[in-house]
Amino acid sequence: MVNTDAAWKESEQKAGLAWLFSDNTCMILAQGTSLELYVPSPLVAEGLAIREALLQAQALGFNKLSIKSNAQIIIRAINRRDPIKELCGILQDILNLSCYLFVSSFNFISRKDNMTADALAKRVLVETIDV
């Protein structure tokens, strides 16, 4: 499974993205972060985090995944195949990658259950605030 999250700084239009891969016993297999510039909203940031996690899964050779995120609007849009104008290209990328990687599910989880990914996303944003 992979947990994703994003932290967004409105004044600088920056987002910290995080992903955390783990097995069925919750042992961490891999994790990563990324800083994205020119991100217009927290919704876009969350979509970018899911997309980046899928790209990382592909690079790492993880081909069977369950995605977990606290971005309820995005998870709902992915599962229902509902377009969100602000995320049109990102959602299409996510759906395309999910077919290639055999993603079994996209699940909404509470922020409390996503604290590790949340902390990683916030850390990358804070550590690179002067970029």
Chimera marker file (.cmm) of the C-alpha trace (Angstrom):
<marker_set name="trace">
<marker id="1" x="0.000" y="0.000" z="0.000" r="1" g="1" b="0" radius="0.5"/>
<marker id="2" x="1.046" y="3.615" z="-0.339" r="1" g="1" b="0" radius="0.5"/>
<marker id="3" x="-0.006" y="6.588" z="1.760" r="1" g="1" b="0" radius="0.5"/>
<marker id="4" x="0.214" y="10.025" z="0.173" r="1" g="1" b="0" radius="0.5"/>
<marker id="5" x="-0.164" y="13.569" z="1.397" r="1" g="1" b="0" radius="0.5"/>
<marker id="6" x="0.643" y="17.147" z="0.465" r="1" g="1" b="0" radius="0.5"/>
<marker id="7" x="1.299" y="20.366" z="2.348" r="1" g="1" b="0" radius="0.5"/>
<marker id="8" x="0.677" y="23.688" z="0.578" r="1" g="1" b="0" radius="0.5"/>
<marker id="9" x="1.960" y="27.195" z="1.220" r="1" g="1" b="0" radius="0.5"/>
<marker id="10" x="-0.446" y="29.641" z="-0.368" r="1" g="1" b="0" radius="0.5"/>
<marker id="11" x="1.774" y="32.728" z="-0.173" r="1" g="1" b="0" radius="0.5"/>
<marker id="12" x="4.519" y="31.025" z="-2.171" r="1" g="1" b="0" radius="0.5"/>
<marker id="13" x="2.392" y="28.657" z="-4.282" r="1" g="1" b="0" radius="0.5"/>
<marker id="14" x="4.608" y="25.738" z="-3.195" r="1" g="1" b="0" radius="0.5"/>
<marker id="15" x="3.676" y="22.224" z="-2.193" r="1" g="1" b="0" radius="0.5"/>
<marker id="16" x="5.501" y="19.507" z="-0.331" r="1" g="1" b="0" radius="0.5"/>
<marker id="17" x="4.513" y="16.059" z="-1.575" r="1" g="1" b="0" radius="0.5"/>
<marker id="18" x="5.061" y="12.803" z="0.297" r="1" g="1" b="0" radius="0.5"/>
<marker id="19" x="4.526" y="9.105" z="-0.259" r="1" g="1" b="0" radius="0.5"/>
<marker id="20" x="5.140" y="6.136" z="1.973" r="1" g="1" b="0" radius="0.5"/>
<marker id="21" x="5.119" y="2.538" z="0.698" r="1" g="1" b="0" radius="0.5"/>
<marker id="22" x="4.485" y="-0.252" z="3.204" r="1" g="1" b="0" radius="0.5"/>
<marker id="23" x="3.612" y="-3.934" z="3.183" r="1" g="1" b="0" radius="0.5"/>
<marker id="24" x="0.676" y="-5.744" z="4.805" r="1" g="1" b="0" radius="0.5"/>
<marker id="25" x="2.445" y="-5.710" z="8.186" r="1" g="1" b="0" radius="0.5"/>
<marker id="26" x="2.915" y="-1.905" z="7.962" r="1" g="1" b="0" radius="0.5"/>
<marker id="27" x="6.664" y="-2.279" z="7.490" r="1" g="1" b="0" radius="0.5"/>
<marker id="28" x="7.958" y="0.707" z="5.499" r="1" g="1" b="0" radius="0.5"/>
<marker id="29" x="9.441" y="-0.402" z="2.179" r="1" g="1" b="0" radius="0.5"/>
<marker id="30" x="10.228" y="3.026" z="0.712" r="1" g="1" b="0" radius="0.5"/>
<marker id="31" x="9.314" y="6.653" z="1.168" r="1" g="1" b="0" radius="0.5"/>
<marker id="32" x="9.990" y="9.929" z="-0.548" r="1" g="1" b="0" radius="0.5"/>
<marker id="33" x="9.221" y="13.592" z="-0.841" r="1" g="1" b="0" radius="0.5"/>
<marker id="34" x="9.226" y="16.247" z="-3.502" r="1" g="1" b="0" radius="0.5"/>
<marker id="35" x="8.852" y="20.016" z="-3.656" r="1" g="1" b="0" radius="0.5"/>
<marker id="36" x="6.589" y="21.386" z="-6.370" r="1" g="1" b="0" radius="0.5"/>
<marker id="37" x="6.539" y="25.029" z="-7.429" r="1" g="1" b="0" radius="0.5"/>
<marker id="38" x="3.648" y="26.998" z="-8.944" r="1" g="1" b="0" radius="0.5"/>
<marker id="39" x="0.950" y="24.893" z="-7.328" r="1" g="1" b="0" radius="0.5"/>
<marker id="40" x="-2.314" y="26.884" z="-7.370" r="1" g="1" b="0" radius="0.5"/>
<marker id="41" x="-4.282" y="25.076" z="-4.644" r="1" g="1" b="0" radius="0.5"/>
<marker id="42" x="-4.184" y="22.402" z="-1.954" r="1" g="1" b="0" radius="0.5"/>
<marker id="43" x="-6.443" y="20.246" z="-4.143" r="1" g="1" b="0" radius="0.5"/>
<marker id="44" x="-3.885" y="20.290" z="-6.956" r="1" g="1" b="0" radius="0.5"/>
<marker id="45" x="-1.127" y="19.538" z="-4.427" r="1" g="1" b="0" radius="0.5"/>
<marker id="46" x="-2.954" y="16.431" z="-3.201" r="1" g="1" b="0" radius="0.5"/>
<marker id="47" x="-3.506" y="15.254" z="-6.765" r="1" g="1" b="0" radius="0.5"/>
<marker id="48" x="0.178" y="15.761" z="-7.548" r="1" g="1" b="0" radius="0.5"/>
<marker id="49" x="1.112" y="13.708" z="-4.467" r="1" g="1" b="0" radius="0.5"/>
<marker id="50" x="-0.988" y="10.752" z="-5.634" r="1" g="1" b="0" radius="0.5"/>
<marker id="51" x="0.390" y="11.006" z="-9.161" r="1" g="1" b="0" radius="0.5"/>
<marker id="52" x="3.971" y="11.203" z="-7.902" r="1" g="1" b="0" radius="0.5"/>
<marker id="53" x="3.432" y="8.164" z="-5.662" r="1" g="1" b="0" radius="0.5"/>
<marker id="54" x="2.248" y="6.203" z="-8.692" r="1" g="1" b="0" radius="0.5"/>
<marker id="55" x="5.260" y="7.328" z="-10.722" r="1" g="1" b="0" radius="0.5"/>
<marker id="56" x="7.558" y="6.294" z="-7.872" r="1" g="1" b="0" radius="0.5"/>
<marker id="57" x="5.807" y="2.927" z="-7.619" r="1" g="1" b="0" radius="0.5"/>
<marker id="58" x="6.474" y="2.401" z="-11.299" r="1" g="1" b="0" radius="0.5"/>
<marker id="59" x="10.152" y="3.356" z="-10.892" r="1" g="1" b="0" radius="0.5"/>
<marker id="60" x="10.541" y="1.048" z="-7.871" r="1" g="1" b="0" radius="0.5"/>
<marker id="61" x="8.812" y="-1.869" z="-9.540" r="1" g="1" b="0" radius="0.5"/>
<marker id="62" x="5.792" y="-1.947" z="-7.216" r="1" g="1" b="0" radius="0.5"/>
<marker id="63" x="2.965" y="-3.068" z="-9.467" r="1" g="1" b="0" radius="0.5"/>
<marker id="64" x="0.175" y="-3.984" z="-7.059" r="1" g="1" b="0" radius="0.5"/>
<marker id="65" x="-0.971" y="-1.131" z="-4.866" r="1" g="1" b="0" radius="0.5"/>
<marker id="66" x="-3.683" y="0.213" z="-2.653" r="1" g="1" b="0" radius="0.5"/>
<marker id="67" x="-3.612" y="4.017" z="-2.474" r="1" g="1" b="0" radius="0.5"/>
<marker id="68" x="-4.527" y="5.755" z="0.773" r="1" g="1" b="0" radius="0.5"/>
<marker id="69" x="-5.022" y="9.504" z="1.067" r="1" g="1" b="0" radius="0.5"/>
<marker id="70" x="-6.860" y="11.954" z="3.268" r="1" g="1" b="0" radius="0.5"/>
<marker id="71" x="-7.868" y="13.962" z="0.153" r="1" g="1" b="0" radius="0.5"/>
<marker id="72" x="-11.507" y="12.875" z="0.156" r="1" g="1" b="0" radius="0.5"/>
<marker id="73" x="-12.565" y="14.982" z="-2.853" r="1" g="1" b="0" radius="0.5"/>
<marker id="74" x="-9.851" y="13.496" z="-5.047" r="1" g="1" b="0" radius="0.5"/>
<marker id="75" x="-10.390" y="9.915" z="-3.889" r="1" g="1" b="0" radius="0.5"/>
<marker id="76" x="-14.106" y="10.273" z="-4.609" r="1" g="1" b="0" radius="0.5"/>
<marker id="77" x="-13.416" y="11.773" z="-8.057" r="1" g="1" b="0" radius="0.5"/>
<marker id="78" x="-11.004" y="8.944" z="-8.935" r="1" g="1" b="0" radius="0.5"/>
<marker id="79" x="-13.378" y="6.202" z="-7.788" r="1" g="1" b="0" radius="0.5"/>
<marker id="80" x="-16.395" y="7.725" z="-9.532" r="1" g="1" b="0" radius="0.5"/>
<marker id="81" x="-14.419" y="8.855" z="-12.595" r="1" g="1" b="0" radius="0.5"/>
<marker id="82" x="-15.843" y="12.337" z="-11.984" r="1" g="1" b="0" radius="0.5"/>
<marker id="83" x="-13.952" y="15.125" z="-13.703" r="1" g="1" b="0" radius="0.5"/>
<marker id="84" x="-12.736" y="18.049" z="-11.642" r="1" g="1" b="0" radius="0.5"/>
<marker id="85" x="-11.844" y="20.905" z="-13.957" r="1" g="1" b="0" radius="0.5"/>
<marker id="86" x="-8.914" y="22.038" z="-11.793" r="1" g="1" b="0" radius="0.5"/>
<marker id="87" x="-7.448" y="18.497" z="-11.843" r="1" g="1" b="0" radius="0.5"/>
<marker id="88" x="-8.369" y="17.278" z="-15.303" r="1" g="1" b="0" radius="0.5"/>
<marker id="89" x="-4.878" y="16.336" z="-16.538" r="1" g="1" b="0" radius="0.5"/>
<marker id="90" x="-3.688" y="15.106" z="-13.155" r="1" g="1" b="0" radius="0.5"/>
<marker id="91" x="-6.712" y="12.837" z="-12.691" r="1" g="1" b="0" radius="0.5"/>
<marker id="92" x="-6.233" y="11.403" z="-16.176" r="1" g="1" b="0" radius="0.5"/>
<marker id="93" x="-2.575" y="10.670" z="-15.385" r="1" g="1" b="0" radius="0.5"/>
<marker id="94" x="-3.614" y="8.960" z="-12.136" r="1" g="1" b="0" radius="0.5"/>
<marker id="95" x="-6.191" y="6.799" z="-13.892" r="1" g="1" b="0" radius="0.5"/>
<marker id="96" x="-3.748" y="5.844" z="-16.654" r="1" g="1" b="0" radius="0.5"/>
<marker id="97" x="-0.987" y="4.948" z="-14.191" r="1" g="1" b="0" radius="0.5"/>
<marker id="98" x="-3.399" y="3.018" z="-11.986" r="1" g="1" b="0" radius="0.5"/>
<marker id="99" x="-4.345" y="0.755" z="-14.880" r="1" g="1" b="0" radius="0.5"/>
<marker id="100" x="-0.722" y="0.099" z="-15.739" r="1" g="1" b="0" radius="0.5"/>
<marker id="101" x="0.223" y="-0.590" z="-12.109" r="1" g="1" b="0" radius="0.5"/>
<marker id="102" x="-2.810" y="-2.717" z="-11.181" r="1" g="1" b="0" radius="0.5"/>
<marker id="103" x="-4.006" y="-0.412" z="-8.413" r="1" g="1" b="0" radius="0.5"/>
<marker id="104" x="-6.556" y="-2.377" z="-6.437" r="1" g="1" b="0" radius="0.5"/>
<marker id="105" x="-8.174" y="0.559" z="-4.653" r="1" g="1" b="0" radius="0.5"/>
<marker id="106" x="-8.125" y="4.249" z="-3.830" r="1" g="1" b="0" radius="0.5"/>
<marker id="107" x="-9.150" y="4.759" z="-0.212" r="1" g="1" b="0" radius="0.5"/>
<marker id="108" x="-9.926" y="7.810" z="1.859" r="1" g="1" b="0" radius="0.5"/>
<marker id="109" x="-8.357" y="7.715" z="5.314" r="1" g="1" b="0" radius="0.5"/>
<marker id="110" x="-8.511" y="10.220" z="8.128" r="1" g="1" b="0" radius="0.5"/>
<marker id="111" x="-5.691" y="12.711" z="8.688" r="1" g="1" b="0" radius="0.5"/>
<marker id="112" x="-5.041" y="10.919" z="11.992" r="1" g="1" b="0" radius="0.5"/>
<marker id="113" x="-4.368" y="7.690" z="10.090" r="1" g="1" b="0" radius="0.5"/>
<marker id="114" x="-2.099" y="9.503" z="7.631" r="1" g="1" b="0" radius="0.5"/>
<marker id="115" x="0.146" y="11.314" z="10.107" r="1" g="1" b="0" radius="0.5"/>
<marker id="116" x="3.465" y="9.918" z="8.847" r="1" g="1" b="0" radius="0.5"/>
<marker id="117" x="2.867" y="11.004" z="5.253" r="1" g="1" b="0" radius="0.5"/>
<marker id="118" x="1.519" y="14.337" z="6.527" r="1" g="1" b="0" radius="0.5"/>
<marker id="119" x="4.676" y="14.948" z="8.563" r="1" g="1" b="0" radius="0.5"/>
<marker id="120" x="6.902" y="14.135" z="5.579" r="1" g="1" b="0" radius="0.5"/>
<marker id="121" x="4.992" y="16.545" z="3.324" r="1" g="1" b="0" radius="0.5"/>
<marker id="122" x="5.153" y="19.342" z="5.876" r="1" g="1" b="0" radius="0.5"/>
<marker id="123" x="8.844" y="18.742" z="6.505" r="1" g="1" b="0" radius="0.5"/>
<marker id="124" x="9.841" y="19.057" z="2.847" r="1" g="1" b="0" radius="0.5"/>
<marker id="125" x="7.835" y="22.258" z="2.561" r="1" g="1" b="0" radius="0.5"/>
<marker id="126" x="9.373" y="23.811" z="5.683" r="1" g="1" b="0" radius="0.5"/>
<marker id="127" x="12.935" y="22.709" z="4.916" r="1" g="1" b="0" radius="0.5"/>
<marker id="128" x="12.801" y="24.288" z="1.461" r="1" g="1" b="0" radius="0.5"/>
<marker id="129" x="10.865" y="27.436" z="2.333" r="1" g="1" b="0" radius="0.5"/>
<marker id="130" x="13.589" y="29.748" z="0.998" r="1" g="1" b="0" radius="0.5"/>
<marker id="131" x="13.979" y="27.986" z="-2.364" r="1" g="1" b="0" radius="0.5"/>
<link id1="1" id2="2" r="1" g="1" b="0" radius="0.2"/>
<link id1="2" id2="3" r="1" g="1" b="0" radius="0.2"/>
<link id1="3" id2="4" r="1" g="1" b="0" radius="0.2"/>
<link id1="4" id2="5" r="1" g="1" b="0" radius="0.2"/>
<link id1="5" id2="6" r="1" g="1" b="0" radius="0.2"/>
<link id1="6" id2="7" r="1" g="1" b="0" radius="0.2"/>
<link id1="7" id2="8" r="1" g="1" b="0" radius="0.2"/>
<link id1="8" id2="9" r="1" g="1" b="0" radius="0.2"/>
<link id1="9" id2="10" r="1" g="1" b="0" radius="0.2"/>
<link id1="10" id2="11" r="1" g="1" b="0" radius="0.2"/>
<link id1="11" id2="12" r="1" g="1" b="0" radius="0.2"/>
<link id1="12" id2="13" r="1" g="1" b="0" radius="0.2"/>
<link id1="13" id2="14" r="1" g="1" b="0" radius="0.2"/>
<link id1="14" id2="15" r="1" g="1" b="0" radius="0.2"/>
<link id1="15" id2="16" r="1" g="1" b="0" radius="0.2"/>
<link id1="16" id2="17" r="1" g="1" b="0" radius="0.2"/>
<link id1="17" id2="18" r="1" g="1" b="0" radius="0.2"/>
<link id1="18" id2="19" r="1" g="1" b="0" radius="0.2"/>
<link id1="19" id2="20" r="1" g="1" b="0" radius="0.2"/>
<link id1="20" id2="21" r="1" g="1" b="0" radius="0.2"/>
<link id1="21" id2="22" r="1" g="1" b="0" radius="0.2"/>
<link id1="22" id2="23" r="1" g="1" b="0" radius="0.2"/>
<link id1="23" id2="24" r="1" g="1" b="0" radius="0.2"/>
<link id1="24" id2="25" r="1" g="1" b="0" radius="0.2"/>
<link id1="25" id2="26" r="1" g="1" b="0" radius="0.2"/>
<link id1="26" id2="27" r="1" g="1" b="0" radius="0.2"/>
<link id1="27" id2="28" r="1" g="1" b="0" radius="0.2"/>
<link id1="28" id2="29" r="1" g="1" b="0" radius="0.2"/>
<link id1="29" id2="30" r="1" g="1" b="0" radius="0.2"/>
<link id1="30" id2="31" r="1" g="1" b="0" radius="0.2"/>
<link id1="31" id2="32" r="1" g="1" b="0" radius="0.2"/>
<link id1="32" id2="33" r="1" g="1" b="0" radius="0.2"/>
<link id1="33" id2="34" r="1" g="1" b="0" radius="0.2"/>
<link id1="34" id2="35" r="1" g="1" b="0" radius="0.2"/>
<link id1="35" id2="36" r="1" g="1" b="0" radius="0.2"/>
<link id1="36" id2="37" r="1" g="1" b="0" radius="0.2"/>
<link id1="37" id2="38" r="1" g="1" b="0" radius="0.2"/>
<link id1="38" id2="39" r="1" g="1" b="0" radius="0.2"/>
<link id1="39" id2="40" r="1" g="1" b="0" radius="0.2"/>
<link id1="40" id2="41" r="1" g="1" b="0" radius="0.2"/>
<link id1="41" id2="42" r="1" g="1" b="0" radius="0.2"/>
<link id1="42" id2="43" r="1" g="1" b="0" radius="0.2"/>
<link id1="43" id2="44" r="1" g="1" b="0" radius="0.2"/>
<link id1="44" id2="45" r="1" g="1" b="0" radius="0.2"/>
<link id1="45" id2="46" r="1" g="1" b="0" radius="0.2"/>
<link id1="46" id2="47" r="1" g="1" b="0" radius="0.2"/>
<link id1="47" id2="48" r="1" g="1" b="0" radius="0.2"/>
<link id1="48" id2="49" r="1" g="1" b="0" radius="0.2"/>
<link id1="49" id2="50" r="1" g="1" b="0" radius="0.2"/>
<link id1="50" id2="51" r="1" g="1" b="0" radius="0.2"/>
<link id1="51" id2="52" r="1" g="1" b="0" radius="0.2"/>
<link id1="52" id2="53" r="1" g="1" b="0" radius="0.2"/>
<link id1="53" id2="54" r="1" g="1" b="0" radius="0.2"/>
<link id1="54" id2="55" r="1" g="1" b="0" radius="0.2"/>
<link id1="55" id2="56" r="1" g="1" b="0" radius="0.2"/>
<link id1="56" id2="57" r="1" g="1" b="0" radius="0.2"/>
<link id1="57" id2="58" r="1" g="1" b="0" radius="0.2"/>
<link id1="58" id2="59" r="1" g="1" b="0" radius="0.2"/>
<link id1="59" id2="60" r="1" g="1" b="0" radius="0.2"/>
<link id1="60" id2="61" r="1" g="1" b="0" radius="0.2"/>
<link id1="61" id2="62" r="1" g="1" b="0" radius="0.2"/>
<link id1="62" id2="63" r="1" g="1" b="0" radius="0.2"/>
<link id1="63" id2="64" r="1" g="1" b="0" radius="0.2"/>
<link id1="64" id2="65" r="1" g="1" b="0" radius="0.2"/>
<link id1="65" id2="66" r="1" g="1" b="0" radius="0.2"/>
<link id1="66" id2="67" r="1" g="1" b="0" radius="0.2"/>
<link id1="67" id2="68" r="1" g="1" b="0" radius="0.2"/>
<link id1="68" id2="69" r="1" g="1" b="0" radius="0.2"/>
<link id1="69" id2="70" r="1" g="1" b="0" radius="0.2"/>
<link id1="70" id2="71" r="1" g="1" b="0" radius="0.2"/>
<link id1="71" id2="72" r="1" g="1" b="0" radius="0.2"/>
<link id1="72" id2="73" r="1" g="1" b="0" radius="0.2"/>
<link id1="73" id2="74" r="1" g="1" b="0" radius="0.2"/>
<link id1="74" id2="75" r="1" g="1" b="0" radius="0.2"/>
<link id1="75" id2="76" r="1" g="1" b="0" radius="0.2"/>
<link id1="76" id2="77" r="1" g="1" b="0" radius="0.2"/>
<link id1="77" id2="78" r="1" g="1" b="0" radius="0.2"/>
<link id1="78" id2="79" r="1" g="1" b="0" radius="0.2"/>
<link id1="79" id2="80" r="1" g="1" b="0" radius="0.2"/>
<link id1="80" id2="81" r="1" g="1" b="0" radius="0.2"/>
<link id1="81" id2="82" r="1" g="1" b="0" radius="0.2"/>
<link id1="82" id2="83" r="1" g="1" b="0" radius="0.2"/>
<link id1="83" id2="84" r="1" g="1" b="0" radius="0.2"/>
<link id1="84" id2="85" r="1" g="1" b="0" radius="0.2"/>
<link id1="85" id2="86" r="1" g="1" b="0" radius="0.2"/>
<link id1="86" id2="87" r="1" g="1" b="0" radius="0.2"/>
<link id1="87" id2="88" r="1" g="1" b="0" radius="0.2"/>
<link id1="88" id2="89" r="1" g="1" b="0" radius="0.2"/>
<link id1="89" id2="90" r="1" g="1" b="0" radius="0.2"/>
<link id1="90" id2="91" r="1" g="1" b="0" radius="0.2"/>
<link id1="91" id2="92" r="1" g="1" b="0" radius="0.2"/>
<link id1="92" id2="93" r="1" g="1" b="0" radius="0.2"/>
<link id1="93" id2="94" r="1" g="1" b="0" radius="0.2"/>
<link id1="94" id2="95" r="1" g="1" b="0" radius="0.2"/>
<link id1="95" id2="96" r="1" g="1" b="0" radius="0.2"/>
<link id1="96" id2="97" r="1" g="1" b="0" radius="0.2"/>
<link id1="97" id2="98" r="1" g="1" b="0" radius="0.2"/>
<link id1="98" id2="99" r="1" g="1" b="0" radius="0.2"/>
<link id1="99" id2="100" r="1" g="1" b="0" radius="0.2"/>
<link id1="100" id2="101" r="1" g="1" b="0" radius="0.2"/>
<link id1="101" id2="102" r="1" g="1" b="0" radius="0.2"/>
<link id1="102" id2="103" r="1" g="1" b="0" radius="0.2"/>
<link id1="103" id2="104" r="1" g="1" b="0" radius="0.2"/>
<link id1="104" id2="105" r="1" g="1" b="0" radius="0.2"/>
<link id1="105" id2="106" r="1" g="1" b="0" radius="0.2"/>
<link id1="106" id2="107" r="1" g="1" b="0" radius="0.2"/>
<link id1="107" id2="108" r="1" g="1" b="0" radius="0.2"/>
<link id1="108" id2="109" r="1" g="1" b="0" radius="0.2"/>
<link id1="109" id2="110" r="1" g="1" b="0" radius="0.2"/>
<link id1="110" id2="111" r="1" g="1" b="0" radius="0.2"/>
<link id1="111" id2="112" r="1" g="1" b="0" radius="0.2"/>
<link id1="112" id2="113" r="1" g="1" b="0" radius="0.2"/>
<link id1="113" id2="114" r="1" g="1" b="0" radius="0.2"/>
<link id1="114" id2="115" r="1" g="1" b="0" radius="0.2"/>
<link id1="115" id2="116" r="1" g="1" b="0" radius="0.2"/>
<link id1="116" id2="117" r="1" g="1" b="0" radius="0.2"/>
<link id1="117" id2="118" r="1" g="1" b="0" radius="0.2"/>
<link id1="118" id2="119" r="1" g="1" b="0" radius="0.2"/>
<link id1="119" id2="120" r="1" g="1" b="0" radius="0.2"/>
<link id1="120" id2="121" r="1" g="1" b="0" radius="0.2"/>
<link id1="121" id2="122" r="1" g="1" b="0" radius="0.2"/>
<link id1="122" id2="123" r="1" g="1" b="0" radius="0.2"/>
<link id1="123" id2="124" r="1" g="1" b="0" radius="0.2"/>
<link id1="124" id2="125" r="1" g="1" b="0" radius="0.2"/>
<link id1="125" id2="126" r="1" g="1" b="0" radius="0.2"/>
<link id1="126" id2="127" r="1" g="1" b="0" radius="0.2"/>
<link id1="127" id2="128" r="1" g="1" b="0" radius="0.2"/>
<link id1="128" id2="129" r="1" g="1" b="0" radius="0.2"/>
<link id1="129" id2="130" r="1" g="1" b="0" radius="0.2"/>
<link id1="130" id2="131" r="1" g="1" b="0" radius="0.2"/>
</marker_set>
